Structures are given as C-alpha cells and as structure tokens.
Amino acid sequence: MTTIANLQQAFTAGTDQPSALASRQLKLALDPAGEGVRVFLALSDEAIRVAATHADERFLAGGAAGPRALEGITISIKDLFDVAGEVTTAGSTVLRSRAPATADAPAVARLRAAGAVLFGRTNMVEFAFSGVGINPHYGTPRNRWQREDAGGHVPGGSSSGAGVSVADGMCVAALGTDTGGSVRIPAAFNGLVGFKPTAFRVPVNGAVPLSFLHDSVGPLANSVDCCARIDAVLAGEFFNPMPEKPAQQLRLLCPSGTLWNGLDAEVSAACQRAMQKLRDAGVTIVEARCDALEDLFAAGNLPPDKRVMGRLAETFDWHAANIGVDGAGYDPRVWHRIQLGADVTRAEVSQAIAWLRLWKHRMHEALSGFDAMIAPTVACVPPPIAPLLADDALFFARNQLILRNTAWVNMMDGCALTLPCHAHGPAPVGLQLIGRHAADHQLLATGRTVEAILRG
C-alpha cells in the first residue's frame, strides 16, 4: 500500500525520489492499454516531471529548504477546480470554450504550496450531478474490480476519475468534492479511504459549484493518515493528529433502519464482519433507531422534497446565470436533474431551509455521546456500466440507491470517512463513519483506530 508517510520516509532516506515516483506513475497513466485515457481529461507530463524534479532538490537540500508537508506527493485534481493556465470544464463540453483560469483555486494553491505534484485533471460526472460516475462525453473510467467483465463496472461519482487514478496507482492521492457522497462513493467503490470534511473548513471558491449549501472538498487516498495529512493542508492547518482512542473507549452508534435496508449481500456480509471485528476488539456499538434520520427519509417521499429543494433551486440558478438553460450540449440525464429546480418557488426554498435547520439540531443531538455513527457507505456493489447506459429508469434508480447512505451527511453539514472493509478479491465495500459538525479531528482519530482493527 502506497502511503504518504512511507513515500516521504523513502524520499528522505534516498531509497526513492519524487521524480522516479512520478515517472513510474506517468508510465501507468500514459499506457494506451490502461485506464488513463478515460481517467485524465488533461495531463502534462512535462509539468509533472519539472515539479517532481524540484521536489528531488528539496529533499537533497535538507535543512531550512527541506521538504514541505506534501513534498513530492502526486495528487490528481478533479476537473471542477481552477488550476492556473488550464481550462476548467467540470466534465462538460459546454465549458470547453472558457478562458484558462488565471489563478489556482485556494484548495489547489494550498496543495501546490505544500509541495504536492499536481498530477493531471481527472474525469468526473458532468457538473458533479450523479453518484454513479458515468460521463458520456469523455468516457467512463472503469472500476478495477472485474474491469474486463462485459464493459466493466462503474467507478462511483462524481469524482470518478479521482477514485480510479488512486486505485490504479497513477497517483498517491486525489482531490475531489463531495456534495452528496462524491468523495466517499468513488472511494468505497474503488477500495480506498475517502474523507468528507465539515464544509466550512476548506474553501470552495475557484471550483464550479453544484450546491453552495452542501459542497465540500476532500481527499481520496490509501489510508486515514494520508487523508488527515492532505486535509490539514486543505484546511490551512498544521498536521498534528489527535491521539487514537483505545478501542475499548470507542462508542459507535449503528442506526437501525434505512441505512441498513436493501443492501447487496456482499455489502451486508462485509459490513457485518467488520462490525464483529470491532466488537471483538472492544469497541462499543450501540444499535438503535435514529428517529431524526428516519424522519428525513420519510420527508423525502413527500412533496416538496425538503431534503434537496434548496439545492435544486441554486443549481438551476447557477446554470441559468453562467451558461444558459436550453440544455444544448449537456448530458441529457444531468440536464433532466438541473431542470428539476426550474419551478421551485421562493416559499419552497424557505420551507426547506427552515426544515433542515431544525433537523440538523436533532441529528447532532442524536450523535451526542458517540464518537461516530457507523453504517455502510454505499448500499450496493459497483454495478456494470452497460445496462445503466441503456436504461434511464435503471440509471436513476441506481443513482438514488448509491447516494442514499451518504447524501444526508451533507445536509447535516457533518464530516464522514469511508474505509474499505471487504476481503481481498470480492467486490469493494466501504464502511462509513459519520461525525458531528466540526468534529473532523475527532473523527479522523476514531478512523485511525477503526482502520487499524479492520486491517488487523
């Protein structure tokens, strides 16, 4: 497993170099027989080699000019973020005529300042509007799991290329966004760790928005420690991880009800095995109904949908103001969802905001006294791509199921972490830990303990 800590130890010891790492990863990314052609929408091998060579020099120099927090670490950038001199298309064709960005988005600038080697722009669901991961304009990156099986399986979205870039070893980590699960879903589907921070901690300006109400910026990587290191840089903090709690002191809430209903057999089995490992290690897991959460899912079945009414309106308004709303050039499935916000009234938006404000308080009260809530990240294993391309009804049904266990965390403005919990070989499955608003450091500390137990 490639981790930031291990790589930087090797760089410091001289047993590896950032330039050598970048060369190995470029070979994978540029392999015509590999997945790079679908993963990257833009990839400058010259810029990557120059940045990696500068990192070599800093490791050799040592002292005051020595390595920074992410020196030499290759990180791919979701095509939602501005990178100076590059065109931000958000996985679309309608933005290809935009002028190149004049400055990095703050999240990108912080990665660059920390010494990260920016490793290409990754493919994504057009305008981040799906959890499945399909892009009809640029192709869909195939999941590593059963890749050659009848056209392959979805990578999860919307940070689809981000997940595959790390899973295939093309880069060490990836920068993604999460509005309803868009970091956690591709992380879970690709056997990775993904972290969704409390939204306010990382600036979202310089990124094409899906929802200013729910957008957050987070990393996908191979370990909790990797995510914590990158998160500290993104949040403008000094990396100083909280001490891990002993397993015997951890209290986790397992909410009976919707989050555990309708699971694929592989998901249920893997998560139940993981829960038993945690119990055997001394973790207290309290299984109880979470009334606030069940009320949210019940409210989603009533018009107007109190969960997403405000988000739908602001998404439509942004596209109307910045692109136009005739639908030309859009993925029809994305355009269909954007149009859902066209007739939302001011009163409905106000009601939705008020309902969610009160609901957030109930959710935070429900999590009081627990280190985290625990549940499957996604209810299903990665479905095959071909049937979803052919059937709109199947696509929308799968998209709803894939987003079900993650999207509500953004509505709560909480933080969440997904950890791989499947055995080697079977379909990838993620186990999700959810924390209260601004409890990010505590959640990452809990995640370290849980990860150590799951990995044995």
Secondary structure as GFF3:
##gff-version 3
##sequence-region A 1 456
A	DSSP	alpha_helix	4	13	.	.	.	ID=ss1
A	DSSP	alpha_helix	18	30	.	.	.	ID=ss2
A	DSSP	alpha_helix	36	39	.	.	.	ID=ss3
A	DSSP	beta_strand	40	42	.	.	.	ID=ss4
A	DSSP	alpha_helix	45	61	.	.	.	ID=ss5
A	DSSP	three_ten_helix	63	65	.	.	.	ID=ss6
A	DSSP	beta_strand	74	78	.	.	.	ID=ss7
A	DSSP	alpha_helix	106	113	.	.	.	ID=ss8
A	DSSP	beta_strand	117	122	.	.	.	ID=ss9
A	DSSP	three_ten_helix	126	128	.	.	.	ID=ss10
A	DSSP	alpha_helix	160	167	.	.	.	ID=ss11
A	DSSP	beta_strand	173	177	.	.	.	ID=ss12
A	DSSP	alpha_helix	184	189	.	.	.	ID=ss13
A	DSSP	beta_strand	193	196	.	.	.	ID=ss14
A	DSSP	three_ten_helix	199	201	.	.	.	ID=ss15
A	DSSP	beta_strand	217	221	.	.	.	ID=ss16
A	DSSP	alpha_helix	224	234	.	.	.	ID=ss17
A	DSSP	three_ten_helix	247	249	.	.	.	ID=ss18
A	DSSP	beta_strand	251	256	.	.	.	ID=ss19
A	DSSP	three_ten_helix	258	260	.	.	.	ID=ss20
A	DSSP	alpha_helix	265	280	.	.	.	ID=ss21
A	DSSP	beta_strand	284	289	.	.	.	ID=ss22
A	DSSP	alpha_helix	291	299	.	.	.	ID=ss23
A	DSSP	alpha_helix	309	322	.	.	.	ID=ss24
A	DSSP	alpha_helix	332	339	.	.	.	ID=ss25
A	DSSP	alpha_helix	346	367	.	.	.	ID=ss26
A	DSSP	beta_strand	372	376	.	.	.	ID=ss27
A	DSSP	alpha_helix	385	390	.	.	.	ID=ss28
A	DSSP	alpha_helix	392	404	.	.	.	ID=ss29
A	DSSP	alpha_helix	407	412	.	.	.	ID=ss30
A	DSSP	beta_strand	415	420	.	.	.	ID=ss31
A	DSSP	beta_strand	430	435	.	.	.	ID=ss32
A	DSSP	alpha_helix	440	455	.	.	.	ID=ss33
###
